């Protein structure tokens, strides 16, 4: 009888190990390409581990609100999570390096900036008990305008939408008037003349049907902010070696797939904006020069808060 009980105990222990379950909250909707990529990652982990590790995705802030998600994984309330890195910039400026305007204005530059910042960001998160699995950028923030803009002077005195300190500062440096408007209120503000130009992604242009009111789009890619999918180091360490390796393999695939998808969708969204009647134009040389100057100014301002570690990241980025 004792032998039978012992055997059942061992079998049950094996079953528990075989069915490790993780929760992974994200603040983004289920139809976002970022969320879909994370879901595919979870599916692949399930396949690669033969069902040993099951990750349940909780989209749309359904388990924790977007601003609570990072804290939830740090404190062990959940085993894994996805959040936008720059959302933690108030904790440490290094988290916000990929949102410095006009520093990295292409996918290739964003990749170099990611690699330059990765050691410092990974170290910060490791100190909080968090391990980075993969990061994926959003399409760049680009310029929408009711009227054509040919020179920096065309921004002077216009009402420019602002939604965070960076966009407020950009408006000030362009001698525009910053007006705080959330994306959901943008349509009404455009209709009533409350705003004349703004920065947002090509994806927002499609999802919010901005092409119905705005006719000019300039792909300036002011910044390409990244989402990070992470795991509690404690939860990762509790996995056996083969499961850890499977998790990391799926994460590497998710990162590569995510970057490729983001860039592809950006191109598709811009083509769709054109098909819906928007005029898509490269910014003029004088505007490019002005935006690069703004980038230098705002990088210098960021460095004042980020200190020597921030300087190391920028130096590494500019060397490559």
CORJO-V240114 format. One record per pair of residues at least 4 apart in sequence whose ideal C-beta (glycine too) atoms are under 8 Angstrom apart, sorted by the first residue. I is the first residue (numbers start at 1). J is the second residue. D is the distance in whole Angstrom. If there is no record, write none. Layout:
BEGIN
i: {I & I}
j: {J & J}
d: {D & D}
END
This chain:
BEGIN
i: {1 & 2 & 3 & 4 & 5 & 6 & 7 & 8 & 9 & 10 & 11 & 12 & 13 & 14 & 15 & 16 & 17 & 17 & 18 & 18 & 19 & 19 & 19 & 20 & 20 & 20 & 20 & 20 & 20 & 21 & 21 & 21 & 22 & 22 & 22 & 22 & 22 & 22 & 22 & 22 & 22 & 23 & 23 & 23 & 23 & 23 & 23 & 23 & 24 & 24 & 24 & 24 & 24 & 24 & 24 & 24 & 24 & 24 & 24 & 24 & 25 & 25 & 25 & 25 & 25 & 25 & 25 & 25 & 25 & 25 & 26 & 26 & 26 & 26 & 26 & 26 & 26 & 26 & 26 & 26 & 26 & 26 & 26 & 27 & 27 & 27 & 27 & 27 & 27 & 27 & 27 & 27 & 28 & 28 & 28 & 28 & 28 & 28 & 28 & 28 & 29 & 29 & 29 & 30 & 30 & 30 & 30 & 30 & 31 & 31 & 32 & 32 & 33 & 33 & 33 & 33 & 33 & 34 & 34 & 34 & 34 & 34 & 34 & 35 & 35 & 35 & 35 & 36 & 37 & 37 & 37 & 37 & 37 & 37 & 38 & 38 & 38 & 38 & 38 & 39 & 39 & 40 & 40 & 40 & 41 & 41 & 41 & 41 & 41 & 41 & 41 & 41 & 41 & 42 & 42 & 42 & 42 & 42 & 43 & 44 & 44 & 44 & 44 & 45 & 45 & 45 & 45 & 45 & 45 & 45 & 46 & 46 & 46 & 46 & 48 & 48 & 48 & 48 & 49 & 49 & 49 & 49 & 49 & 52 & 53 & 53 & 53 & 53 & 55 & 58 & 58 & 58 & 61 & 61 & 61 & 63 & 63 & 64 & 64 & 64 & 64 & 64 & 65 & 66 & 66 & 66 & 67 & 68 & 69 & 69 & 69 & 69 & 69 & 70 & 70 & 70 & 70 & 70 & 70 & 71 & 72 & 72 & 72 & 73 & 73 & 73 & 73 & 73 & 73 & 73 & 73 & 73 & 74 & 74 & 74 & 74 & 76 & 76 & 76 & 76 & 78 & 79 & 79 & 79 & 80 & 80 & 80 & 80 & 80 & 80 & 81 & 81 & 82 & 82 & 82 & 82 & 83 & 83 & 83 & 83 & 83 & 84 & 84 & 84 & 84 & 85 & 85 & 85 & 85 & 85 & 85 & 85 & 85 & 85 & 86 & 86 & 86 & 86 & 86 & 86 & 87 & 88 & 88 & 88 & 89 & 89 & 89 & 89 & 91 & 92 & 93 & 93 & 93 & 93 & 93 & 94 & 94 & 94 & 94 & 94 & 94 & 94 & 94 & 95 & 95 & 96 & 96 & 97 & 97 & 97 & 97 & 97 & 97 & 97 & 97 & 97 & 98 & 98 & 98 & 98 & 98 & 98 & 98 & 98 & 98 & 98 & 99 & 99 & 99 & 100 & 100 & 100 & 100 & 100 & 100 & 100 & 101 & 101 & 101 & 101 & 101 & 101 & 101 & 101 & 101 & 101 & 102 & 102 & 102 & 102 & 102 & 102 & 102 & 102 & 103 & 103 & 103 & 103 & 103 & 103 & 103 & 103 & 104 & 104 & 104 & 104 & 104 & 104 & 104 & 105 & 105 & 105 & 105 & 105 & 105 & 105 & 106 & 106 & 106 & 107 & 107 & 107 & 107 & 107 & 107 & 108 & 109 & 110 & 110 & 110 & 110 & 110 & 111 & 111 & 112 & 112 & 112 & 113 & 113 & 114 & 114 & 114 & 114 & 115 & 116 & 116 & 116 & 116 & 116 & 117 & 117 & 117 & 118 & 118 & 119 & 120 & 120 & 120 & 120 & 121 & 121 & 122 & 122 & 123 & 124 & 125 & 125 & 125 & 125 & 126 & 126 & 126 & 129 & 129 & 129 & 130 & 130 & 130 & 130 & 131 & 131 & 131 & 131 & 131 & 132 & 132 & 132 & 133 & 133 & 133 & 133 & 133 & 133 & 133 & 133 & 134 & 134 & 134 & 134 & 134 & 134 & 134 & 135 & 135 & 135 & 135 & 135 & 136 & 136 & 136 & 136 & 136 & 136 & 136 & 136 & 136 & 137 & 137 & 137 & 137 & 137 & 137 & 138 & 138 & 138 & 138 & 138 & 138 & 138 & 139 & 139 & 139 & 139 & 139 & 139 & 139 & 139 & 139 & 140 & 140 & 140 & 140 & 140 & 140 & 140 & 140 & 140 & 141 & 141 & 141 & 141 & 141 & 141 & 141 & 141 & 142 & 142 & 142 & 142 & 142 & 142 & 142 & 142 & 142 & 142 & 143 & 143 & 143 & 143 & 143 & 143 & 143 & 143 & 143 & 143 & 144 & 144 & 144 & 144 & 144 & 144 & 144 & 144 & 144 & 144 & 145 & 145 & 145 & 145 & 145 & 145 & 146 & 146 & 146 & 146 & 146 & 146 & 146 & 147 & 147 & 147 & 148 & 148 & 148 & 148 & 149 & 149 & 149 & 149 & 149 & 149 & 149 & 150 & 150 & 150 & 150 & 151 & 151 & 151 & 152 & 152 & 152 & 152 & 152 & 154 & 155 & 155 & 155 & 155 & 155 & 156 & 156 & 156 & 157 & 157 & 157 & 158 & 158 & 158 & 158 & 159 & 159 & 159 & 159 & 159 & 159 & 159 & 159 & 160 & 160 & 160 & 160 & 160 & 160 & 160 & 160 & 160 & 160 & 160 & 160 & 161 & 161 & 161 & 161 & 161 & 161 & 161 & 161 & 161 & 161 & 161 & 162 & 162 & 162 & 162 & 162 & 162 & 162 & 162 & 163 & 163 & 163 & 163 & 163 & 164 & 165 & 166 & 166 & 166 & 167 & 167 & 167 & 167 & 168 & 168 & 168 & 169 & 169 & 169 & 170 & 170 & 170 & 170 & 170 & 171 & 171 & 171 & 172 & 172 & 173 & 173 & 173 & 174 & 174 & 176 & 179 & 179 & 179 & 181 & 181 & 181 & 181 & 181 & 181 & 182 & 183 & 183 & 183 & 185 & 186 & 186 & 186 & 186 & 186 & 187 & 187 & 187 & 187 & 187 & 187 & 188 & 188 & 189 & 189 & 190 & 190 & 190 & 190 & 190 & 191 & 199 & 199 & 200 & 200 & 200 & 201 & 201 & 201 & 202 & 202 & 202 & 202 & 202 & 202 & 202 & 202 & 203 & 203 & 203 & 203 & 204 & 204 & 205 & 205 & 205 & 205 & 205 & 205 & 205 & 206 & 206 & 206 & 206 & 210 & 211 & 211 & 211 & 211 & 211 & 212 & 214 & 215 & 215 & 215 & 216 & 216 & 216 & 217 & 217 & 217 & 217 & 217 & 217 & 217 & 218 & 218 & 218 & 218 & 218 & 219 & 219 & 219 & 220 & 220 & 220 & 220 & 222 & 224 & 229 & 229 & 231 & 231 & 231 & 232 & 233 & 234 & 235 & 236 & 236 & 239 & 239 & 239 & 240 & 241 & 242 & 243 & 244 & 245 & 246 & 247 & 248 & 249 & 250 & 251 & 252 & 253 & 254 & 255 & 256 & 257 & 258 & 259 & 260 & 261 & 262 & 263 & 264 & 265 & 266 & 267 & 268 & 269 & 270 & 270 & 271 & 272 & 273 & 273 & 274 & 274 & 274 & 283 & 283 & 283 & 284 & 285 & 286 & 287 & 288 & 289 & 290 & 291 & 292 & 293 & 294 & 295 & 296 & 297 & 298 & 299 & 299 & 300 & 301 & 302 & 302 & 303 & 303 & 303 & 303 & 305 & 306 & 306 & 306 & 307 & 308 & 309 & 310 & 311 & 312 & 313 & 314 & 315 & 316}
j: {5 & 6 & 7 & 8 & 9 & 10 & 11 & 12 & 13 & 14 & 15 & 16 & 17 & 18 & 19 & 20 & 52 & 240 & 51 & 52 & 51 & 52 & 54 & 52 & 53 & 54 & 238 & 239 & 243 & 54 & 55 & 56 & 53 & 54 & 55 & 56 & 78 & 79 & 80 & 231 & 235 & 55 & 56 & 58 & 63 & 78 & 79 & 80 & 38 & 42 & 55 & 56 & 57 & 58 & 78 & 79 & 80 & 81 & 82 & 229 & 58 & 61 & 62 & 63 & 64 & 69 & 72 & 78 & 81 & 82 & 34 & 35 & 38 & 57 & 58 & 59 & 60 & 61 & 69 & 81 & 82 & 83 & 227 & 60 & 61 & 65 & 66 & 67 & 69 & 82 & 83 & 84 & 32 & 34 & 35 & 59 & 60 & 66 & 82 & 227 & 35 & 59 & 60 & 35 & 36 & 39 & 59 & 60 & 35 & 36 & 36 & 59 & 37 & 258 & 261 & 262 & 265 & 38 & 82 & 136 & 138 & 227 & 258 & 39 & 57 & 59 & 82 & 40 & 41 & 136 & 254 & 257 & 258 & 261 & 42 & 57 & 82 & 229 & 254 & 43 & 57 & 44 & 254 & 257 & 45 & 55 & 133 & 134 & 229 & 250 & 251 & 253 & 254 & 46 & 54 & 55 & 56 & 57 & 47 & 48 & 250 & 253 & 254 & 49 & 53 & 54 & 55 & 246 & 247 & 250 & 51 & 53 & 54 & 55 & 246 & 247 & 249 & 250 & 53 & 242 & 243 & 246 & 247 & 243 & 239 & 243 & 246 & 247 & 80 & 62 & 63 & 64 & 65 & 66 & 69 & 72 & 78 & 68 & 69 & 72 & 77 & 78 & 69 & 83 & 84 & 87 & 87 & 72 & 73 & 78 & 81 & 82 & 83 & 74 & 81 & 83 & 87 & 88 & 130 & 75 & 77 & 78 & 81 & 77 & 78 & 79 & 80 & 81 & 130 & 230 & 231 & 232 & 128 & 129 & 130 & 232 & 129 & 232 & 234 & 235 & 232 & 231 & 232 & 235 & 133 & 229 & 230 & 231 & 232 & 235 & 229 & 230 & 227 & 228 & 229 & 230 & 87 & 88 & 227 & 228 & 230 & 225 & 226 & 227 & 228 & 95 & 96 & 98 & 121 & 135 & 225 & 226 & 227 & 228 & 95 & 96 & 98 & 99 & 225 & 226 & 95 & 92 & 95 & 96 & 93 & 95 & 96 & 99 & 95 & 124 & 97 & 302 & 305 & 306 & 310 & 117 & 120 & 121 & 124 & 306 & 309 & 310 & 313 & 121 & 124 & 100 & 302 & 103 & 113 & 117 & 121 & 302 & 306 & 310 & 313 & 314 & 104 & 110 & 113 & 114 & 117 & 137 & 223 & 224 & 225 & 226 & 166 & 223 & 225 & 104 & 166 & 223 & 295 & 298 & 299 & 302 & 141 & 166 & 169 & 170 & 222 & 223 & 291 & 294 & 295 & 298 & 220 & 222 & 223 & 291 & 292 & 294 & 295 & 298 & 109 & 113 & 223 & 295 & 298 & 299 & 314 & 317 & 109 & 110 & 112 & 113 & 223 & 224 & 317 & 109 & 140 & 220 & 221 & 222 & 223 & 295 & 110 & 140 & 221 & 111 & 137 & 224 & 259 & 262 & 263 & 112 & 113 & 114 & 137 & 140 & 224 & 226 & 115 & 259 & 116 & 317 & 320 & 117 & 317 & 118 & 135 & 137 & 226 & 320 & 313 & 314 & 316 & 317 & 320 & 121 & 313 & 317 & 122 & 132 & 123 & 124 & 309 & 312 & 313 & 125 & 132 & 126 & 132 & 127 & 128 & 130 & 131 & 132 & 230 & 130 & 131 & 233 & 232 & 233 & 234 & 230 & 231 & 232 & 233 & 230 & 231 & 232 & 233 & 236 & 228 & 229 & 230 & 228 & 229 & 230 & 231 & 247 & 248 & 251 & 254 & 228 & 229 & 251 & 252 & 254 & 255 & 258 & 226 & 227 & 228 & 229 & 255 & 226 & 227 & 229 & 254 & 255 & 258 & 259 & 261 & 262 & 224 & 225 & 226 & 227 & 259 & 262 & 201 & 203 & 224 & 225 & 226 & 227 & 262 & 201 & 202 & 203 & 224 & 262 & 263 & 265 & 266 & 269 & 201 & 202 & 219 & 220 & 221 & 222 & 223 & 224 & 266 & 199 & 200 & 201 & 220 & 221 & 222 & 223 & 224 & 199 & 200 & 201 & 202 & 217 & 218 & 219 & 220 & 221 & 222 & 149 & 197 & 198 & 199 & 217 & 218 & 219 & 220 & 222 & 283 & 197 & 198 & 199 & 200 & 205 & 210 & 214 & 216 & 217 & 218 & 149 & 196 & 197 & 214 & 216 & 218 & 190 & 196 & 197 & 213 & 214 & 215 & 216 & 154 & 196 & 216 & 154 & 216 & 279 & 281 & 154 & 155 & 197 & 216 & 218 & 283 & 287 & 154 & 284 & 286 & 287 & 284 & 286 & 287 & 156 & 174 & 286 & 287 & 290 & 158 & 160 & 174 & 175 & 176 & 197 & 174 & 175 & 176 & 175 & 176 & 177 & 176 & 177 & 196 & 197 & 176 & 177 & 179 & 193 & 194 & 195 & 196 & 197 & 167 & 170 & 171 & 174 & 176 & 177 & 178 & 179 & 195 & 196 & 197 & 198 & 167 & 178 & 179 & 180 & 181 & 186 & 189 & 195 & 197 & 198 & 199 & 167 & 168 & 170 & 171 & 178 & 179 & 180 & 181 & 167 & 180 & 181 & 182 & 183 & 168 & 169 & 170 & 223 & 298 & 171 & 178 & 198 & 199 & 172 & 178 & 180 & 173 & 298 & 301 & 174 & 199 & 222 & 294 & 298 & 176 & 177 & 178 & 176 & 178 & 294 & 297 & 298 & 290 & 294 & 197 & 189 & 194 & 195 & 185 & 186 & 189 & 194 & 195 & 198 & 186 & 200 & 204 & 208 & 189 & 190 & 195 & 198 & 208 & 210 & 191 & 208 & 209 & 210 & 212 & 213 & 192 & 194 & 194 & 195 & 194 & 195 & 210 & 213 & 214 & 213 & 220 & 222 & 204 & 205 & 210 & 205 & 266 & 269 & 206 & 217 & 219 & 265 & 266 & 269 & 270 & 273 & 207 & 265 & 266 & 269 & 208 & 210 & 210 & 211 & 214 & 217 & 269 & 273 & 278 & 211 & 269 & 272 & 273 & 214 & 215 & 273 & 276 & 277 & 278 & 276 & 278 & 277 & 278 & 279 & 278 & 279 & 281 & 270 & 273 & 274 & 278 & 279 & 280 & 281 & 280 & 281 & 282 & 283 & 287 & 270 & 280 & 282 & 283 & 287 & 288 & 291 & 291 & 262 & 251 & 254 & 235 & 236 & 247 & 236 & 237 & 238 & 239 & 244 & 247 & 243 & 244 & 247 & 244 & 245 & 246 & 247 & 248 & 249 & 250 & 251 & 252 & 253 & 254 & 255 & 256 & 257 & 258 & 259 & 260 & 261 & 262 & 263 & 264 & 265 & 266 & 267 & 268 & 269 & 270 & 271 & 272 & 273 & 274 & 280 & 275 & 276 & 278 & 280 & 278 & 279 & 280 & 287 & 288 & 291 & 288 & 289 & 290 & 291 & 292 & 293 & 294 & 295 & 296 & 297 & 298 & 299 & 300 & 301 & 302 & 303 & 314 & 304 & 305 & 306 & 310 & 307 & 310 & 311 & 314 & 310 & 310 & 311 & 313 & 311 & 312 & 313 & 314 & 315 & 316 & 317 & 318 & 319 & 320}
d: {6 & 6 & 6 & 6 & 6 & 6 & 6 & 6 & 6 & 6 & 6 & 7 & 7 & 6 & 6 & 8 & 7 & 8 & 7 & 5 & 7 & 7 & 7 & 6 & 5 & 7 & 8 & 7 & 7 & 5 & 8 & 7 & 7 & 7 & 5 & 7 & 8 & 4 & 5 & 8 & 7 & 8 & 5 & 6 & 6 & 5 & 6 & 7 & 7 & 7 & 5 & 7 & 5 & 7 & 7 & 7 & 4 & 6 & 7 & 8 & 4 & 8 & 7 & 4 & 5 & 5 & 7 & 6 & 6 & 8 & 8 & 6 & 6 & 7 & 7 & 5 & 8 & 8 & 7 & 7 & 4 & 7 & 8 & 7 & 5 & 7 & 3 & 8 & 6 & 8 & 7 & 8 & 4 & 5 & 5 & 6 & 7 & 8 & 7 & 8 & 6 & 6 & 5 & 6 & 8 & 8 & 4 & 6 & 7 & 7 & 7 & 8 & 6 & 8 & 5 & 7 & 6 & 7 & 7 & 6 & 7 & 5 & 7 & 6 & 7 & 5 & 8 & 7 & 7 & 6 & 6 & 6 & 5 & 6 & 7 & 6 & 5 & 6 & 7 & 6 & 5 & 6 & 7 & 7 & 7 & 8 & 8 & 8 & 7 & 5 & 7 & 8 & 4 & 7 & 8 & 4 & 8 & 6 & 7 & 6 & 4 & 7 & 8 & 6 & 6 & 8 & 6 & 6 & 6 & 5 & 6 & 7 & 6 & 7 & 4 & 8 & 6 & 6 & 5 & 8 & 5 & 5 & 8 & 6 & 7 & 5 & 7 & 7 & 6 & 5 & 4 & 8 & 5 & 5 & 8 & 8 & 7 & 4 & 5 & 5 & 8 & 7 & 7 & 7 & 8 & 7 & 7 & 6 & 7 & 8 & 5 & 7 & 5 & 6 & 7 & 5 & 7 & 6 & 8 & 6 & 4 & 5 & 6 & 7 & 5 & 7 & 7 & 4 & 6 & 6 & 7 & 5 & 5 & 6 & 6 & 8 & 8 & 6 & 6 & 8 & 8 & 6 & 5 & 4 & 8 & 7 & 7 & 5 & 7 & 7 & 7 & 6 & 6 & 7 & 5 & 8 & 6 & 7 & 7 & 6 & 8 & 6 & 7 & 5 & 8 & 5 & 8 & 7 & 7 & 7 & 7 & 5 & 7 & 5 & 6 & 4 & 6 & 4 & 5 & 8 & 8 & 7 & 4 & 8 & 6 & 5 & 3 & 7 & 6 & 6 & 7 & 6 & 5 & 4 & 6 & 7 & 5 & 6 & 6 & 6 & 6 & 6 & 7 & 7 & 7 & 7 & 7 & 8 & 7 & 5 & 8 & 7 & 8 & 7 & 6 & 8 & 7 & 7 & 6 & 7 & 7 & 7 & 6 & 7 & 5 & 5 & 6 & 5 & 5 & 8 & 8 & 7 & 7 & 6 & 5 & 5 & 8 & 6 & 8 & 6 & 5 & 6 & 8 & 6 & 6 & 5 & 8 & 6 & 7 & 5 & 6 & 6 & 3 & 7 & 8 & 7 & 7 & 5 & 8 & 6 & 8 & 8 & 4 & 5 & 7 & 4 & 7 & 7 & 7 & 6 & 7 & 7 & 4 & 7 & 8 & 8 & 7 & 8 & 6 & 6 & 7 & 7 & 7 & 7 & 5 & 7 & 6 & 6 & 5 & 8 & 4 & 8 & 7 & 7 & 6 & 6 & 5 & 6 & 5 & 6 & 6 & 8 & 7 & 7 & 5 & 8 & 4 & 4 & 7 & 5 & 5 & 8 & 6 & 8 & 6 & 7 & 5 & 7 & 6 & 6 & 7 & 6 & 6 & 7 & 7 & 4 & 7 & 6 & 7 & 7 & 7 & 7 & 6 & 5 & 6 & 5 & 7 & 7 & 7 & 6 & 5 & 8 & 5 & 5 & 6 & 8 & 5 & 8 & 5 & 6 & 6 & 7 & 7 & 4 & 8 & 8 & 5 & 5 & 7 & 5 & 4 & 7 & 4 & 7 & 5 & 7 & 7 & 6 & 6 & 8 & 8 & 7 & 3 & 6 & 8 & 6 & 4 & 7 & 5 & 8 & 7 & 5 & 6 & 7 & 6 & 5 & 7 & 7 & 7 & 4 & 5 & 5 & 7 & 6 & 8 & 7 & 4 & 7 & 7 & 8 & 7 & 7 & 3 & 6 & 7 & 5 & 7 & 5 & 6 & 6 & 8 & 7 & 4 & 6 & 8 & 7 & 7 & 7 & 6 & 7 & 6 & 5 & 5 & 6 & 7 & 7 & 7 & 8 & 6 & 7 & 4 & 8 & 5 & 8 & 7 & 6 & 6 & 8 & 7 & 7 & 6 & 5 & 7 & 6 & 8 & 5 & 7 & 4 & 7 & 4 & 7 & 7 & 5 & 7 & 8 & 6 & 7 & 7 & 8 & 7 & 7 & 8 & 6 & 8 & 8 & 4 & 6 & 7 & 7 & 7 & 8 & 7 & 6 & 5 & 8 & 8 & 7 & 5 & 7 & 8 & 7 & 6 & 6 & 4 & 8 & 7 & 4 & 6 & 5 & 7 & 7 & 4 & 7 & 7 & 7 & 7 & 5 & 7 & 4 & 6 & 7 & 5 & 5 & 8 & 6 & 5 & 5 & 8 & 8 & 8 & 4 & 7 & 4 & 7 & 6 & 7 & 7 & 7 & 5 & 6 & 7 & 8 & 6 & 8 & 5 & 7 & 7 & 5 & 7 & 3 & 8 & 4 & 4 & 8 & 6 & 4 & 6 & 5 & 8 & 6 & 7 & 7 & 6 & 7 & 7 & 6 & 6 & 8 & 7 & 7 & 7 & 8 & 6 & 7 & 4 & 8 & 6 & 6 & 8 & 6 & 7 & 7 & 6 & 8 & 4 & 7 & 4 & 8 & 6 & 5 & 6 & 8 & 7 & 7 & 7 & 7 & 6 & 6 & 5 & 6 & 5 & 7 & 6 & 8 & 7 & 7 & 6 & 6 & 6 & 6 & 7 & 7 & 7 & 7 & 6 & 7 & 8 & 8 & 8 & 7 & 6 & 8 & 4 & 4 & 7 & 6 & 8 & 4 & 7 & 7 & 8 & 5 & 4 & 7 & 8 & 7 & 8 & 8 & 7 & 8 & 8 & 8 & 5 & 4 & 5 & 7 & 6 & 7 & 8 & 6 & 5 & 7 & 5 & 6 & 8 & 7 & 7 & 5 & 8 & 8 & 5 & 6 & 7 & 5 & 8 & 5 & 4 & 6 & 5 & 8 & 7 & 7 & 6 & 6 & 7 & 5 & 7 & 7 & 6 & 8 & 5 & 7 & 5 & 8 & 8 & 6 & 7 & 5 & 8 & 6 & 7 & 7 & 6 & 8 & 8 & 6 & 7 & 8 & 7 & 7 & 6 & 5 & 8 & 7 & 6 & 7 & 8 & 7 & 7 & 4 & 5 & 7 & 7 & 6 & 6 & 6 & 6 & 6 & 6 & 6 & 6 & 7 & 6 & 6 & 7 & 6 & 6 & 7 & 6 & 6 & 6 & 7 & 6 & 6 & 6 & 7 & 6 & 6 & 7 & 7 & 6 & 6 & 7 & 6 & 6 & 6 & 4 & 7 & 6 & 8 & 5 & 4 & 5 & 7 & 7 & 6 & 6 & 6 & 6 & 7 & 7 & 6 & 7 & 6 & 6 & 6 & 6 & 6 & 6 & 6 & 7 & 7 & 8 & 6 & 7 & 8 & 5 & 6 & 7 & 8 & 2 & 7 & 8 & 7 & 6 & 7 & 6 & 6 & 6 & 6 & 6 & 6 & 7}
END
